[in-house]
Amino acid sequence: MTRTAMTAFVFALAASPAFAADFNGAKAVCADAIAAQTGRSLDGATTKLLKARDGALLRVTVSVSYPDGAKATGECRIRRGELQSVDIKA
């Protein structure tokens, strides 16, 4: 039983980076969409993944902080790496 638990733990650790990479790609797509919607550039901006939900559509909520102190947050829906929609939150 201990070997089974250890094997499951090792497989869980090995699988984690793959999911993180998917969310990081979605975060980049969403940050680009937020910048385009707000008419700003991402040069010098910091992005932060706030929420991520997987399903038929990948839904991510991303916060973009600009060097001048302005912030924009949006929720994006992404399917197969392509942006479906973006909703900017006030």
C-alpha positions in Angstrom: 0.0 0.0 0.0 2.9 2.4 0.7 4.4 1.8 -2.7 1.1 2.6 -4.3 0.9 5.9 -2.4 4.5 6.8 -3.3 3.9 6.0 -7.0 0.7 8.2 -7.0 2.6 11.0 -5.4 5.5 10.8 -7.9 3.0 10.8 -10.8 1.2 13.8 -9.3 4.4 15.8 -9.1 5.4 14.9 -12.6 2.0 16.0 -14.0 1.9 19.4 -12.2 4.2 21.3 -14.5 2.2 20.3 -17.6 -0.9 21.9 -16.2 1.0 25.0 -15.1 2.3 25.5 -18.6 -1.2 25.4 -20.0 -2.3 28.1 -17.6 0.8 30.2 -18.3 0.0 30.2 -22.0 -3.6 31.1 -21.3 -2.4 33.9 -19.0 -0.3 35.4 -21.8 -3.2 35.2 -24.3 -5.5 36.8 -21.8 -3.0 39.6 -20.9 -2.6 40.5 -24.5 -6.4 40.6 -25.0 -6.8 42.9 -21.9 -4.0 45.2 -23.1 -5.7 45.4 -26.6 -9.1 46.1 -25.0 -7.7 48.9 -22.8 -5.6 50.3 -25.7 -2.3 49.9 -23.8 0.9 48.0 -24.3 2.3 45.3 -22.1 5.8 46.8 -22.2 6.9 46.9 -18.5 3.6 45.6 -17.3 3.3 42.8 -14.7 0.7 40.1 -15.2 -0.8 37.9 -12.4 -3.0 34.8 -12.8 -5.8 35.2 -10.3 -8.1 32.3 -11.2 -8.1 29.4 -13.6 -10.9 26.9 -14.3 -10.7 24.1 -16.8 -13.6 22.7 -18.7 -14.9 22.8 -22.2 -13.5 26.3 -22.2 -10.5 27.3 -20.2 -11.5 30.3 -18.1 -8.8 32.5 -16.6 -8.9 35.7 -14.7 -5.8 37.8 -15.1 -4.7 41.1 -13.5 -2.3 43.4 -15.5 -0.4 46.1 -13.5 1.2 48.9 -15.6 4.3 50.8 -14.7 2.3 54.0 -14.1 0.2 52.3 -11.4 -2.9 51.6 -13.5 -4.4 48.1 -13.2 -6.8 46.2 -15.4 -8.4 42.8 -14.6 -10.3 40.6 -17.0 -11.8 37.2 -17.4 -11.0 35.3 -20.7 -12.5 32.2 -22.2 -10.0 30.3 -24.3 -10.5 27.2 -26.4 -7.6 25.3 -27.9 -5.3 28.2 -27.3 -7.5 30.7 -29.1 -9.3 33.6 -27.3 -13.1 33.2 -27.5 -14.0 36.3 -25.3 -12.7 38.7 -22.8 -14.6 40.6 -20.1 -12.9 43.6 -18.6 -13.8 44.2 -14.9 -14.1 47.7 -13.7 
